[in-house]
């Protein structure tokens, strides 16, 4: 599994379709990548990690607590959608080492 590091710039999604996307600026290249994700679970994870994400009517605040947060993240096992993320400030030494190993390979 490839561990990446970046800064969350935006999230958008639709509860009707169940699909969402999270925009992450790569910490190494500076390029932004739109990462497809499961809408509901990603919103819950963003709210749980950063707070101030969910506003009235279960909508996401586009300027909420998730914006400009640095995270380690990865795609799922198939490489199609967001597999998960961890705020940098909560990362374990093992996760940091996995990321550093990715850089050296």
Biopython code that builds the backbone (N, CA, C, O; Angstrom):
import numpy as np
from Bio.PDB.StructureBuilder import StructureBuilder

atoms = [
    (1, "UNK", "N", (0.844, -1.172, 0.000)),
    (1, "UNK", "CA", (0.000, 0.000, 0.000)),
    (1, "UNK", "C", (0.892, 1.238, 0.000)),
    (1, "UNK", "O", (1.822, 1.355, 0.797)),
    (2, "UNK", "N", (0.586, 2.153, -0.908)),
    (2, "UNK", "CA", (1.342, 3.398, -0.985)),
    (2, "UNK", "C", (0.716, 4.445, -0.066)),
    (2, "UNK", "O", (-0.459, 4.784, -0.206)),
    (3, "UNK", "N", (1.507, 4.946, 0.865)),
    (3, "UNK", "CA", (1.066, 5.998, 1.768)),
    (3, "UNK", "C", (1.489, 7.331, 1.167)),
    (3, "UNK", "O", (2.644, 7.509, 0.781)),
    (4, "UNK", "N", (0.560, 8.252, 1.091)),
    (4, "UNK", "CA", (0.825, 9.581, 0.538)),
    (4, "UNK", "C", (0.648, 10.613, 1.647)),
    (4, "UNK", "O", (0.051, 10.324, 2.684)),
    (5, "UNK", "N", (1.167, 11.812, 1.423)),
    (5, "UNK", "CA", (0.988, 12.904, 2.380)),
    (5, "UNK", "C", (0.517, 14.117, 1.600)),
    (5, "UNK", "O", (1.021, 14.410, 0.515)),
    (6, "UNK", "N", (-0.457, 14.822, 2.167)),
    (6, "UNK", "CA", (-0.957, 15.997, 1.486)),
    (6, "UNK", "C", (-1.832, 16.850, 2.372)),
    (6, "UNK", "O", (-2.057, 16.547, 3.544)),
    (7, "UNK", "N", (-2.322, 17.926, 1.780)),
    (7, "UNK", "CA", (-3.160, 18.882, 2.497)),
    (7, "UNK", "C", (-4.550, 18.877, 1.867)),
    (7, "UNK", "O", (-4.696, 19.071, 0.660)),
    (8, "UNK", "N", (-5.561, 18.655, 2.693)),
    (8, "UNK", "CA", (-6.938, 18.656, 2.205)),
    (8, "UNK", "C", (-7.308, 20.076, 1.809)),
    (8, "UNK", "O", (-7.179, 21.006, 2.604)),
    (9, "UNK", "N", (-7.764, 20.234, 0.584)),
    (9, "UNK", "CA", (-8.154, 21.544, 0.078)),
    (9, "UNK", "C", (-9.666, 21.697, -0.042)),
    (9, "UNK", "O", (-10.192, 22.805, 0.063)),
    (10, "UNK", "N", (-10.366, 20.579, -0.263)),
    (10, "UNK", "CA", (-11.809, 20.667, -0.455)),
    (10, "UNK", "C", (-12.417, 19.274, -0.364)),
    (10, "UNK", "O", (-11.731, 18.264, -0.526)),
    (11, "UNK", "N", (-13.696, 19.245, -0.106)),
    (11, "UNK", "CA", (-14.487, 18.018, -0.162)),
    (11, "UNK", "C", (-15.826, 18.368, -0.785)),
    (11, "UNK", "O", (-16.405, 19.412, -0.483)),
    (12, "UNK", "N", (-16.309, 17.506, -1.642)),
    (12, "UNK", "CA", (-17.662, 17.670, -2.174)),
    (12, "UNK", "C", (-18.275, 16.285, -2.316)),
    (12, "UNK", "O", (-17.579, 15.295, -2.541)),
    (13, "UNK", "N", (-19.589, 16.242, -2.179)),
    (13, "UNK", "CA", (-20.256, 14.957, -2.289)),
    (13, "UNK", "C", (-21.749, 15.107, -2.399)),
    (13, "UNK", "O", (-22.300, 16.201, -2.274)),
    (14, "UNK", "N", (-22.387, 13.995, -2.634)),
    (14, "UNK", "CA", (-23.832, 13.952, -2.755)),
    (14, "UNK", "C", (-24.356, 12.773, -1.966)),
    (14, "UNK", "O", (-23.983, 11.629, -2.225)),
    (15, "UNK", "N", (-25.221, 13.047, -1.003)),
    (15, "UNK", "CA", (-25.765, 11.947, -0.221)),
    (15, "UNK", "C", (-26.714, 11.101, -1.055)),
    (15, "UNK", "O", (-26.946, 9.939, -0.722)),
    (16, "UNK", "N", (-27.265, 11.648, -2.123)),
    (16, "UNK", "CA", (-28.151, 10.870, -2.984)),
    (16, "UNK", "C", (-27.395, 9.787, -3.739)),
    (16, "UNK", "O", (-27.871, 8.657, -3.847)),
    (17, "UNK", "N", (-26.225, 10.122, -4.261)),
    (17, "UNK", "CA", (-25.449, 9.141, -5.026)),
    (17, "UNK", "C", (-24.545, 8.307, -4.138)),
    (17, "UNK", "O", (-24.170, 7.191, -4.496)),
    (18, "UNK", "N", (-24.199, 8.844, -2.989)),
    (18, "UNK", "CA", (-23.268, 8.153, -2.108)),
    (18, "UNK", "C", (-21.812, 8.399, -2.470)),
    (18, "UNK", "O", (-20.906, 7.898, -1.804)),
    (19, "UNK", "N", (-21.592, 9.175, -3.528)),
    (19, "UNK", "CA", (-20.231, 9.434, -3.978)),
    (19, "UNK", "C", (-19.745, 10.795, -3.511)),
    (19, "UNK", "O", (-20.527, 11.733, -3.356)),
    (20, "UNK", "N", (-18.475, 10.883, -3.296)),
    (20, "UNK", "CA", (-17.862, 12.147, -2.933)),
    (20, "UNK", "C", (-16.489, 12.235, -3.553)),
    (20, "UNK", "O", (-16.009, 11.290, -4.179)),
    (21, "UNK", "N", (-15.865, 13.378, -3.374)),
    (21, "UNK", "CA", (-14.478, 13.532, -3.809)),
    (21, "UNK", "C", (-13.789, 14.485, -2.843)),
    (21, "UNK", "O", (-14.364, 15.460, -2.359)),
    (22, "UNK", "N", (-12.556, 14.162, -2.593)),
    (22, "UNK", "CA", (-11.755, 14.975, -1.700)),
    (22, "UNK", "C", (-10.548, 15.469, -2.503)),
    (22, "UNK", "O", (-9.871, 14.682, -3.165)),
    (23, "UNK", "N", (-10.291, 16.750, -2.441)),
    (23, "UNK", "CA", (-9.188, 17.362, -3.178)),
    (23, "UNK", "C", (-8.001, 17.470, -2.228)),
    (23, "UNK", "O", (-8.084, 18.117, -1.184)),
    (24, "UNK", "N", (-6.900, 16.830, -2.601)),
    (24, "UNK", "CA", (-5.710, 16.806, -1.747)),
    (24, "UNK", "C", (-4.517, 17.327, -2.535)),
    (24, "UNK", "O", (-4.220, 16.853, -3.631)),
    (25, "UNK", "N", (-3.838, 18.315, -1.952)),
    (25, "UNK", "CA", (-2.605, 18.844, -2.538)),
    (25, "UNK", "C", (-1.432, 18.013, -2.041)),
    (25, "UNK", "O", (-1.173, 17.960, -0.839)),
    (26, "UNK", "N", (-0.725, 17.370, -2.951)),
    (26, "UNK", "CA", (0.384, 16.495, -2.589)),
    (26, "UNK", "C", (1.522, 17.295, -1.959)),
    (26, "UNK", "O", (1.949, 18.313, -2.503)),
    (27, "UNK", "N", (2.007, 16.831, -0.816)),
    (27, "UNK", "CA", (3.064, 17.547, -0.090)),
    (27, "UNK", "C", (4.410, 17.509, -0.803)),
    (27, "UNK", "O", (5.249, 18.382, -0.582)),
    (28, "UNK", "N", (4.626, 16.515, -1.651)),
    (28, "UNK", "CA", (5.900, 16.401, -2.361)),
    (28, "UNK", "C", (5.901, 17.183, -3.671)),
    (28, "UNK", "O", (6.860, 17.894, -3.971)),
    (29, "UNK", "N", (4.827, 17.051, -4.450)),
    (29, "UNK", "CA", (4.796, 17.652, -5.787)),
    (29, "UNK", "C", (4.077, 18.996, -5.842)),
    (29, "UNK", "O", (4.304, 19.787, -6.758)),
    (30, "UNK", "N", (3.208, 19.255, -4.861)),
    (30, "UNK", "CA", (2.402, 20.470, -4.874)),
    (30, "UNK", "C", (1.200, 20.383, -5.792)),
    (30, "UNK", "O", (0.419, 21.331, -5.877)),
    (31, "UNK", "N", (1.036, 19.268, -6.478)),
    (31, "UNK", "CA", (-0.091, 19.084, -7.386)),
    (31, "UNK", "C", (-1.325, 18.634, -6.614)),
    (31, "UNK", "O", (-1.225, 17.904, -5.628)),
    (32, "UNK", "N", (-2.490, 19.079, -7.077)),
    (32, "UNK", "CA", (-3.752, 18.691, -6.462)),
    (32, "UNK", "C", (-4.325, 17.471, -7.166)),
    (32, "UNK", "O", (-4.255, 17.356, -8.389)),
    (33, "UNK", "N", (-4.885, 16.574, -6.391)),
    (33, "UNK", "CA", (-5.476, 15.349, -6.910)),
    (33, "UNK", "C", (-6.881, 15.201, -6.359)),
    (33, "UNK", "O", (-7.101, 15.327, -5.154)),
    (34, "UNK", "N", (-7.833, 14.934, -7.243)),
    (34, "UNK", "CA", (-9.200, 14.661, -6.834)),
    (34, "UNK", "C", (-9.291, 13.165, -6.566)),
    (34, "UNK", "O", (-9.078, 12.350, -7.464)),
    (35, "UNK", "N", (-9.609, 12.810, -5.321)),
    (35, "UNK", "CA", (-9.662, 11.417, -4.907)),
    (35, "UNK", "C", (-11.119, 11.033, -4.670)),
    (35, "UNK", "O", (-11.761, 11.594, -3.782)),
    (36, "UNK", "N", (-11.658, 10.087, -5.446)),
    (36, "UNK", "CA", (-13.031, 9.639, -5.217)),
    (36, "UNK", "C", (-13.146, 8.976, -3.845)),
    (36, "UNK", "O", (-12.193, 8.365, -3.360)),
    (37, "UNK", "N", (-14.322, 9.103, -3.227)),
    (37, "UNK", "CA", (-14.512, 8.506, -1.905)),
    (37, "UNK", "C", (-15.986, 8.198, -1.665)),
    (37, "UNK", "O", (-16.860, 8.645, -2.408)),
    (38, "UNK", "N", (-16.241, 7.431, -0.620)),
    (38, "UNK", "CA", (-17.606, 7.145, -0.195)),
    (38, "UNK", "C", (-18.060, 8.343, 0.619)),
    (38, "UNK", "O", (-17.422, 8.689, 1.614)),
    (39, "UNK", "N", (-19.130, 8.973, 0.222)),
    (39, "UNK", "CA", (-19.549, 10.247, 0.790)),
    (39, "UNK", "C", (-19.770, 10.193, 2.305)),
    (39, "UNK", "O", (-19.096, 10.906, 3.049)),
    (40, "UNK", "N", (-20.686, 9.373, 2.762)),
    (40, "UNK", "CA", (-21.090, 9.405, 4.174)),
    (40, "UNK", "C", (-19.946, 9.069, 5.125)),
    (40, "UNK", "O", (-19.737, 9.773, 6.113)),
    (41, "UNK", "N", (-19.210, 8.008, 4.840)),
    (41, "UNK", "CA", (-18.135, 7.627, 5.770)),
    (41, "UNK", "C", (-17.002, 8.646, 5.760)),
    (41, "UNK", "O", (-16.369, 8.869, 6.792)),
    (42, "UNK", "N", (-16.737, 9.263, 4.621)),
    (42, "UNK", "CA", (-15.693, 10.285, 4.566)),
    (42, "UNK", "C", (-16.097, 11.529, 5.349)),
    (42, "UNK", "O", (-15.281, 12.112, 6.063)),
    (43, "UNK", "N", (-17.357, 11.931, 5.212)),
    (43, "UNK", "CA", (-17.836, 13.087, 5.980)),
    (43, "UNK", "C", (-17.737, 12.803, 7.474)),
    (43, "UNK", "O", (-17.278, 13.654, 8.236)),
    (44, "UNK", "N", (-18.162, 11.618, 7.899)),
    (44, "UNK", "CA", (-18.078, 11.266, 9.328)),
    (44, "UNK", "C", (-16.623, 11.270, 9.804)),
    (44, "UNK", "O", (-16.333, 11.726, 10.910)),
    (45, "UNK", "N", (-15.709, 10.761, 8.969)),
    (45, "UNK", "CA", (-14.296, 10.736, 9.352)),
    (45, "UNK", "C", (-13.719, 12.153, 9.439)),
    (45, "UNK", "O", (-12.973, 12.463, 10.368)),
    (46, "UNK", "N", (-14.062, 13.005, 8.478)),
    (46, "UNK", "CA", (-13.598, 14.398, 8.522)),
    (46, "UNK", "C", (-14.116, 15.105, 9.769)),
    (46, "UNK", "O", (-13.367, 15.808, 10.448)),
    (47, "UNK", "N", (-15.390, 14.917, 10.065)),
    (47, "UNK", "CA", (-15.988, 15.535, 11.257)),
    (47, "UNK", "C", (-15.323, 15.011, 12.522)),
    (47, "UNK", "O", (-15.014, 15.784, 13.430)),
    (48, "UNK", "N", (-15.104, 13.708, 12.586)),
    (48, "UNK", "CA", (-14.492, 13.110, 13.771)),
    (48, "UNK", "C", (-13.063, 13.569, 13.993)),
    (48, "UNK", "O", (-12.637, 13.747, 15.134)),
    (49, "UNK", "N", (-12.329, 13.759, 12.926)),
    (49, "UNK", "CA", (-10.926, 14.173, 13.044)),
    (49, "UNK", "C", (-10.749, 15.662, 13.268)),
    (49, "UNK", "O", (-9.899, 16.078, 14.056)),
    (50, "UNK", "N", (-11.550, 16.473, 12.576)),
    (50, "UNK", "CA", (-11.290, 17.903, 12.555)),
    (50, "UNK", "C", (-12.411, 18.764, 13.130)),
    (50, "UNK", "O", (-12.156, 19.895, 13.543)),
    (51, "UNK", "N", (-13.635, 18.264, 13.167)),
    (51, "UNK", "CA", (-14.763, 19.048, 13.653)),
    (51, "UNK", "C", (-15.109, 20.188, 12.718)),
    (51, "UNK", "O", (-14.367, 20.486, 11.782)),
    (52, "UNK", "N", (-16.237, 20.822, 12.977)),
    (52, "UNK", "CA", (-16.707, 21.966, 12.181)),
    (52, "UNK", "C", (-16.815, 21.650, 10.691)),
    (52, "UNK", "O", (-16.563, 22.508, 9.845)),
    (53, "UNK", "N", (-17.191, 20.417, 10.381)),
    (53, "UNK", "CA", (-17.327, 19.993, 8.988)),
    (53, "UNK", "C", (-18.796, 19.961, 8.588)),
    (53, "UNK", "O", (-19.167, 20.472, 7.531)),
    (54, "UNK", "N", (-19.636, 19.361, 9.435)),
    (54, "UNK", "CA", (-21.054, 19.194, 9.120)),
    (54, "UNK", "C", (-21.841, 20.406, 9.606)),
    (54, "UNK", "O", (-21.688, 20.852, 10.744)),
    (55, "UNK", "N", (-22.686, 20.929, 8.718)),
    (55, "UNK", "CA", (-23.559, 22.056, 9.061)),
    (55, "UNK", "C", (-25.012, 21.619, 8.872)),
    (55, "UNK", "O", (-25.283, 20.435, 8.674)),
    (56, "UNK", "N", (-25.932, 22.554, 8.932)),
    (56, "UNK", "CA", (-27.362, 22.271, 8.838)),
    (56, "UNK", "C", (-27.694, 21.344, 7.671)),
    (56, "UNK", "O", (-27.048, 21.371, 6.624)),
    (57, "UNK", "N", (-28.724, 20.521, 7.886)),
    (57, "UNK", "CA", (-29.249, 19.607, 6.867)),
    (57, "UNK", "C", (-28.205, 18.592, 6.400)),
    (57, "UNK", "O", (-28.245, 18.130, 5.260)),
    (58, "UNK", "N", (-27.287, 18.254, 7.277)),
    (58, "UNK", "CA", (-26.257, 17.248, 6.981)),
    (58, "UNK", "C", (-25.380, 17.626, 5.798)),
    (58, "UNK", "O", (-24.914, 16.749, 5.070)),
    (59, "UNK", "N", (-25.153, 18.896, 5.600)),
    (59, "UNK", "CA", (-24.292, 19.389, 4.526)),
    (59, "UNK", "C", (-22.878, 19.612, 5.059)),
    (59, "UNK", "O", (-22.671, 19.747, 6.265)),
    (60, "UNK", "N", (-21.921, 19.650, 4.157)),
    (60, "UNK", "CA", (-20.529, 19.899, 4.513)),
    (60, "UNK", "C", (-20.217, 21.376, 4.296)),
    (60, "UNK", "O", (-20.524, 21.941, 3.246)),
    (61, "UNK", "N", (-19.608, 21.988, 5.296)),
    (61, "UNK", "CA", (-19.159, 23.371, 5.197)),
    (61, "UNK", "C", (-17.902, 23.401, 4.329)),
    (61, "UNK", "O", (-16.880, 22.825, 4.701)),
    (62, "UNK", "N", (-17.971, 24.059, 3.189)),
    (62, "UNK", "CA", (-16.835, 24.073, 2.263)),
    (62, "UNK", "C", (-15.607, 24.765, 2.851)),
    (62, "UNK", "O", (-14.501, 24.601, 2.335)),
    (63, "UNK", "N", (-15.787, 25.531, 3.916)),
    (63, "UNK", "CA", (-14.674, 26.177, 4.607)),
    (63, "UNK", "C", (-14.486, 25.596, 6.009)),
    (63, "UNK", "O", (-13.943, 26.258, 6.893)),
    (64, "UNK", "N", (-14.940, 24.355, 6.205)),
    (64, "UNK", "CA", (-14.950, 23.730, 7.521)),
    (64, "UNK", "C", (-13.581, 23.356, 8.053)),
    (64, "UNK", "O", (-12.549, 23.698, 7.476)),
    (65, "UNK", "N", (-13.602, 22.646, 9.167)),
    (65, "UNK", "CA", (-12.389, 22.296, 9.891)),
    (65, "UNK", "C", (-11.432, 21.396, 9.135)),
    (65, "UNK", "O", (-10.275, 21.265, 9.535)),
    (66, "UNK", "N", (-11.876, 20.775, 8.062)),
    (66, "UNK", "CA", (-11.032, 19.871, 7.288)),
    (66, "UNK", "C", (-10.104, 20.590, 6.303)),
    (66, "UNK", "O", (-9.086, 20.036, 5.890)),
    (67, "UNK", "N", (-10.455, 21.814, 5.931)),
    (67, "UNK", "CA", (-9.701, 22.556, 4.918)),
    (67, "UNK", "C", (-8.319, 22.931, 5.460)),
    (67, "UNK", "O", (-8.191, 23.427, 6.579)),
    (68, "UNK", "N", (-7.310, 22.688, 4.660)),
    (68, "UNK", "CA", (-5.899, 22.984, 4.966)),
    (68, "UNK", "C", (-5.317, 22.114, 6.080)),
    (68, "UNK", "O", (-4.338, 22.495, 6.722)),
    (69, "UNK", "N", (-5.917, 20.950, 6.305)),
    (69, "UNK", "CA", (-5.363, 19.997, 7.268)),
    (69, "UNK", "C", (-4.436, 19.028, 6.537)),
    (69, "UNK", "O", (-4.778, 18.513, 5.473)),
    (70, "UNK", "N", (-3.270, 18.787, 7.113)),
    (70, "UNK", "CA", (-2.313, 17.863, 6.498)),
    (70, "UNK", "C", (-2.574, 16.447, 7.004)),
    (70, "UNK", "O", (-2.762, 16.217, 8.198)),
    (71, "UNK", "N", (-2.579, 15.506, 6.063)),
    (71, "UNK", "CA", (-2.903, 14.120, 6.378)),
    (71, "UNK", "C", (-1.980, 13.157, 5.634)),
    (71, "UNK", "O", (-1.423, 13.485, 4.586)),
    (72, "UNK", "N", (-1.834, 11.968, 6.202)),
    (72, "UNK", "CA", (-1.340, 10.821, 5.453)),
    (72, "UNK", "C", (-2.585, 10.157, 4.902)),
    (72, "UNK", "O", (-3.602, 10.079, 5.592)),
    (73, "UNK", "N", (-2.520, 9.674, 3.662)),
    (73, "UNK", "CA", (-3.696, 9.058, 3.076)),
    (73, "UNK", "C", (-3.291, 7.984, 2.071)),
    (73, "UNK", "O", (-2.139, 7.914, 1.642)),
    (74, "UNK", "N", (-4.259, 7.152, 1.707)),
    (74, "UNK", "CA", (-3.998, 6.112, 0.715)),
    (74, "UNK", "C", (-5.287, 5.746, -0.004)),
    (74, "UNK", "O", (-6.393, 5.991, 0.479)),
    (75, "UNK", "N", (-5.102, 5.150, -1.177)),
    (75, "UNK", "CA", (-6.233, 4.573, -1.898)),
    (75, "UNK", "C", (-6.578, 3.228, -1.271)),
    (75, "UNK", "O", (-5.792, 2.672, -0.503)),
    (76, "UNK", "N", (-7.769, 2.704, -1.608)),
    (76, "UNK", "CA", (-8.165, 1.385, -1.142)),
    (76, "UNK", "C", (-7.289, 0.314, -1.803)),
    (76, "UNK", "O", (-6.407, 0.635, -2.600)),
    (77, "UNK", "N", (-7.533, -0.951, -1.470)),
    (77, "UNK", "CA", (-6.706, -2.049, -1.984)),
    (77, "UNK", "C", (-6.740, -2.166, -3.499)),
    (77, "UNK", "O", (-5.778, -2.632, -4.109)),
    (78, "UNK", "N", (-7.840, -1.747, -4.108)),
    (78, "UNK", "CA", (-7.972, -1.835, -5.554)),
    (78, "UNK", "C", (-7.374, -0.603, -6.238)),
    (78, "UNK", "O", (-7.054, -0.644, -7.426)),
    (79, "UNK", "N", (-7.226, 0.481, -5.494)),
    (79, "UNK", "CA", (-6.653, 1.698, -6.043)),
    (79, "UNK", "C", (-7.650, 2.608, -6.722)),
    (79, "UNK", "O", (-7.281, 3.416, -7.574)),
    (80, "UNK", "N", (-8.920, 2.482, -6.347)),
    (80, "UNK", "CA", (-9.961, 3.269, -7.003)),
    (80, "UNK", "C", (-10.496, 4.424, -6.178)),
    (80, "UNK", "O", (-10.795, 5.487, -6.722)),
    (81, "UNK", "N", (-10.620, 4.232, -4.878)),
    (81, "UNK", "CA", (-11.207, 5.249, -4.003)),
    (81, "UNK", "C", (-10.350, 5.413, -2.748)),
    (81, "UNK", "O", (-9.460, 4.608, -2.471)),
    (82, "UNK", "N", (-10.642, 6.472, -2.003)),
    (82, "UNK", "CA", (-9.939, 6.726, -0.749)),
    (82, "UNK", "C", (-10.075, 5.521, 0.178)),
    (82, "UNK", "O", (-11.180, 5.066, 0.473)),
    (83, "UNK", "N", (-8.944, 5.020, 0.624)),
    (83, "UNK", "CA", (-8.949, 3.912, 1.577)),
    (83, "UNK", "C", (-8.996, 4.412, 3.004)),
    (83, "UNK", "O", (-9.589, 3.778, 3.878)),
    (84, "UNK", "N", (-8.366, 5.558, 3.239)),
    (84, "UNK", "CA", (-8.363, 6.144, 4.568)),
    (84, "UNK", "C", (-7.369, 7.273, 4.665)),
    (84, "UNK", "O", (-6.547, 7.486, 3.773)),
    (85, "UNK", "N", (-7.460, 7.996, 5.771)),
    (85, "UNK", "CA", (-6.518, 9.080, 6.041)),
    (85, "UNK", "C", (-6.297, 9.184, 7.535)),
    (85, "UNK", "O", (-7.120, 8.742, 8.336)),
    (86, "UNK", "N", (-5.170, 9.777, 7.894)),
    (86, "UNK", "CA", (-4.818, 10.028, 9.281)),
    (86, "UNK", "C", (-4.229, 11.423, 9.375)),
    (86, "UNK", "O", (-3.288, 11.742, 8.649)),
    (87, "UNK", "N", (-4.762, 12.264, 10.255)),
    (87, "UNK", "CA", (-4.145, 13.581, 10.441)),
    (87, "UNK", "C", (-2.672, 13.418, 10.839)),
    (87, "UNK", "O", (-2.332, 12.538, 11.630)),
    (88, "UNK", "N", (-1.820, 14.255, 10.298)),
    (88, "UNK", "CA", (-0.384, 14.177, 10.582)),
    (88, "UNK", "C", (-0.115, 14.193, 12.081)),
    (88, "UNK", "O", (0.742, 13.455, 12.566)),
    (89, "UNK", "N", (-0.839, 15.025, 12.812)),
    (89, "UNK", "CA", (-0.598, 15.159, 14.251)),
    (89, "UNK", "C", (-0.980, 13.906, 15.027)),
    (89, "UNK", "O", (-0.585, 13.759, 16.184)),
    (90, "UNK", "N", (-1.739, 13.000, 14.418)),
    (90, "UNK", "CA", (-2.153, 11.763, 15.083)),
    (90, "UNK", "C", (-1.440, 10.534, 14.539)),
    (90, "UNK", "O", (-1.734, 9.416, 14.962)),
    (91, "UNK", "N", (-0.520, 10.718, 13.621)),
    (91, "UNK", "CA", (0.141, 9.596, 12.961)),
    (91, "UNK", "C", (1.080, 8.856, 13.903)),
    (91, "UNK", "O", (1.791, 9.468, 14.700)),
    (92, "UNK", "N", (1.070, 7.550, 13.801)),
    (92, "UNK", "CA", (1.987, 6.719, 14.576)),
    (92, "UNK", "C", (3.367, 6.733, 13.923)),
    (92, "UNK", "O", (3.499, 7.114, 12.760)),
    (93, "UNK", "N", (4.370, 6.328, 14.648)),
    (93, "UNK", "CA", (5.717, 6.218, 14.091)),
    (93, "UNK", "C", (5.738, 5.212, 12.950)),
    (93, "UNK", "O", (6.451, 5.398, 11.963)),
    (94, "UNK", "N", (4.959, 4.149, 13.085)),
    (94, "UNK", "CA", (4.901, 3.140, 12.035)),
    (94, "UNK", "C", (4.357, 3.732, 10.731)),
    (94, "UNK", "O", (4.887, 3.450, 9.656)),
    (95, "UNK", "N", (3.310, 4.546, 10.819)),
    (95, "UNK", "CA", (2.752, 5.181, 9.634)),
    (95, "UNK", "C", (3.758, 6.151, 9.010)),
    (95, "UNK", "O", (3.904, 6.196, 7.789)),
    (96, "UNK", "N", (4.442, 6.916, 9.839)),
    (96, "UNK", "CA", (5.465, 7.834, 9.335)),
    (96, "UNK", "C", (6.575, 7.074, 8.612)),
    (96, "UNK", "O", (7.060, 7.516, 7.571)),
    (97, "UNK", "N", (6.972, 5.934, 9.168)),
    (97, "UNK", "CA", (8.015, 5.114, 8.541)),
    (97, "UNK", "C", (7.535, 4.532, 7.218)),
    (97, "UNK", "O", (8.296, 4.473, 6.252)),
    (98, "UNK", "N", (6.276, 4.101, 7.168)),
    (98, "UNK", "CA", (5.721, 3.582, 5.918)),
    (98, "UNK", "C", (5.760, 4.655, 4.836)),
    (98, "UNK", "O", (6.108, 4.373, 3.689)),
    (99, "UNK", "N", (5.408, 5.872, 5.194)),
    (99, "UNK", "CA", (5.449, 6.977, 4.237)),
    (99, "UNK", "C", (6.881, 7.231, 3.785)),
    (99, "UNK", "O", (7.132, 7.366, 2.588)),
    (100, "UNK", "N", (7.820, 7.298, 4.719)),
    (100, "UNK", "CA", (9.235, 7.537, 4.375)),
    (100, "UNK", "C", (9.769, 6.430, 3.480)),
    (100, "UNK", "O", (10.553, 6.699, 2.569)),
    (101, "UNK", "N", (9.356, 5.181, 3.723)),
    (101, "UNK", "CA", (9.782, 4.071, 2.872)),
    (101, "UNK", "C", (9.247, 4.230, 1.454)),
    (101, "UNK", "O", (9.934, 3.875, 0.496)),
    (102, "UNK", "N", (8.043, 4.754, 1.304)),
    (102, "UNK", "CA", (7.495, 4.999, -0.024)),
    (102, "UNK", "C", (8.354, 6.009, -0.794)),
    (102, "UNK", "O", (8.579, 5.862, -1.995)),
    (103, "UNK", "N", (8.828, 7.032, -0.083)),
    (103, "UNK", "CA", (9.642, 8.065, -0.724)),
    (103, "UNK", "C", (10.973, 7.515, -1.231)),
    (103, "UNK", "O", (11.469, 7.924, -2.281)),
    (104, "UNK", "N", (11.534, 6.594, -0.478)),
    (104, "UNK", "CA", (12.849, 6.080, -0.842)),
    (104, "UNK", "C", (12.788, 5.007, -1.917)),
    (104, "UNK", "O", (13.820, 4.639, -2.479)),
    (105, "UNK", "N", (11.599, 4.500, -2.214)),
    (105, "UNK", "CA", (11.465, 3.448, -3.250)),
    (105, "UNK", "C", (11.196, 4.008, -4.600)),
    (105, "UNK", "O", (11.060, 3.255, -5.564)),
]
sb = StructureBuilder()
sb.init_structure("model")
sb.init_model(0)
sb.init_chain("A")
sb.init_seg("    ")
for serial, (resi, resn, name, xyz) in enumerate(atoms, 1):
    if name == "N":
        sb.init_residue(resn, " ", resi, " ")
    sb.init_atom(name, np.array(xyz, "f"), 0.0, 1.0, " ", f" {name:<3s}", serial, name[0])
structure = sb.get_structure()
